[in-house]
Amino acid sequence: MSEILLALIAGVAAGTLNALGGGGTFVALPALVAVGVPPVTANASSTVALLPGTMASAWVYRRDVAPVGETSTTALTSVSAVGGGLGAGLLLALPAASFDAALPWLLAFATVVLACGRRLARALSDATGRPFGLGSTAVLGGQFLLALYGGYFGGAVGIMMMALWSVGLGLDTAVSNPMRTVQIAAIYLTAAVLFLVRSDALETPWLLAAMLTGAVTGGFTGAHVARRLSARVLRGVILTTAVTMTVLYFVRSWG
């Protein structure tokens, strides 16, 4: 299989996964590394390539975007954009080895919280005798940290985002998926701008173009598919993706 075709197929798969619930980075990044792109450059290139696909998904979801609790959507998106840019700056300035070592544990935590978040919120409410929920300040603080991580690496940031909203606000994953897509687009946008200016992402233009084309196709199609799935099925897809990514990254880390 040619390098261009591999990048195209990986882009379609990554764009589709991102539209359905997240995980596109775990397809796009390894594909670029497999064809010889250095890891940091591959990370930057995958962010740039997946941005248009994520924006295509956000466009499809535009009428389904619901607020995250009482937090202003403008404030949430602004925090995502700022955090994404700062995270991208950290990627270019710092070694990634220590963060890569922590990634499987972050994924495992996010997956457990995503799977049990609503039940945990109910248990906390029963224990305290009052509804459990994060205030706007706490939501924005958590969103900034996730955006920082998203700009730095981005793998499973959408799953972690929905985990935060699930346990902190009791939001269903199907309901929050459109807003998740918008926030991922904001994170990718500022990160991609910095990567285009300061990284070597443009040194492999044909690979980047092929992956970008595939990601737009996958992102647009995947969002249409996701809108037709029931909340139960979509939640199952998201959880399956989360569990699969967690297992694969533990295997990769131990290997």
C-alpha angles and dihedrals in degrees: 000000000000121000091242093052092047091052091049094050092045089051092053092048093045094047091049093049092049090052093049097048113305141288102111093127090063089062101036099046098050091046092057092045089050091059093051106270112143112252099247092045090046090052091051093044093050091053091051092046095048095048097081091046091051090048089051089053091048090053091053090048095044095111093045099055110123126189119260101243111295094330116121112249090218092053092046092050092046091052090049092051094048093045092047092054093047091048091052089052090054091052091056094044105039137050114259099210099095094046092047089055091054095046099088090054092048089051092048091050092048092048094051092047091047092050096044102024100107093045090047091052091051091048091051090049091051092047095049097035093233136078113280117225142141120246122232093262092054092046092051092046092051091045091054092053091048091048090050089054091044093056092045097049112336100202110146093348088135091053091049089048093054090045090056092048092044098053096032100044106012093242118165114239093234091053094046096044095089092051090046089056092051092050092048088052090053092050093047093046098062092036092051093050091055093044092052091052102038109023136064093251092123094054090089101042098163094051090047092049093048094050092044091052092049092047093053090050093047094043095051095043095041093053091053090050092048092053089058096049120096118247090251094051093045091049089051092052092049093048092046090052091048094050092045093050092047093051093045092051093049088051090048092048094049092044 
